[in-house]
Amino acid sequence: MALLDAALTDVLQTPGIAGAALVDAVTGLSYASLGEVGASRDAHDVLGIADTRLRQAGCTDEVESIVVTTPSTHHVTLRLGNGTDPALLCATVDRDRTNLAWVMQDLTRHAGTLLA
């Protein structure tokens, strides 16, 4: 658990990220979280809804990421790992303090550390 906390601490170093969590994609249980992660509790439900709707629309690819935007925040969810034990990296991002493209790039870079 200490390694996960250290990896999430690194994620929080990205400007504008107010909170981060690593969540089991199947059960929705949180492995670790730091900062403001209120919306992360529902990230696996949001991913499931998006996946279902995309499949109904004919998309056969796996969902890689989802960004939900509110007036003050972005809630970013990245799917980590392919296989039997996928995880979700969820981040709460302050819209006024960051660039979403930089956040996505940093979260992708941190994904490898979280899965190690």
Secondary structure as GFF3:
##gff-version 3
##sequence-region A 1 116
A	DSSP	alpha_helix	2	11	.	.	.	ID=ss1
A	DSSP	beta_strand	17	24	.	.	.	ID=ss2
A	DSSP	beta_strand	30	35	.	.	.	ID=ss3
A	DSSP	three_ten_helix	38	42	.	.	.	ID=ss4
A	DSSP	alpha_helix	43	56	.	.	.	ID=ss5
A	DSSP	beta_strand	65	69	.	.	.	ID=ss6
A	DSSP	beta_strand	73	80	.	.	.	ID=ss7
A	DSSP	beta_strand	87	94	.	.	.	ID=ss8
A	DSSP	three_ten_helix	95	97	.	.	.	ID=ss9
A	DSSP	alpha_helix	100	115	.	.	.	ID=ss10
###
